[in-house]
C-alpha cells in the first residue's frame, strides 16, 4: 500500500541512510526522447533539508540527468530495500545541476566525502515523497562499493577528466546540451 508524505520524515531519512544504492530517473520533454534511469552508489546521497536532497555526481559515460534538468527540471529518486524490512521510496522533485564554479559549490561540496572524478552536484527540491511495499524486490547481500570508477578517475587525472567531459558529457543522447557545455562555450 502506497503512502504519501509531505516531506522526508526522520524514519525515511534513516531508511535512505541505510541504502548503498539509489536510482535517478529523468526524461526530456520530447515524446521521442529517451527516459534515463541511472543507478548511483559511492555513498554520494545527502538529505539537505526535509524537502531538499542532493548527490555528488561522478563522471560517467553520459550526462543525461544534467541535460534533462537543464531542459525541464524533473527528477525522481528511488531507493529500495534489498534486506528486510521491504520498502520502496520515491522522491519526486525539481532539480538543478551545481557546477564547481557555482557560488553554491563550496558549501554543498563540503557536505560530501570527496570522490575522484566528481563532475557536479545534483540538487532537488522534493515535491512528493511516496513509499510502497517493496514485497517484489529480491533480497541481496551488500558486499561493498566498486572502486573501478574511482580508480579510473584517479588514473585519468584532472586534465583527462576535463577532456572526457568535452568528448562525452556536453550533449545528451537526444542532442540536449548539458550545463557542462555552457561553461566551456
Secondary structure, DSSP 8 states (H G I E B T S, - for coil): --EEESS--HHHHHHHHH-S-EEEEEE-SSTTS-EEEEEE-TT-EEEEETTEEEEEEE--S--HHHHHHHHT-EEEEEEE-SSSS--EEEEEEEEEEE-TTSTTHHHHHTTS---TTEEEEEEEEEEEEEEE--TTS----------HHHHHHHHHHHHHHHHHHHHHSSB-TTS-B-HHHHHT-
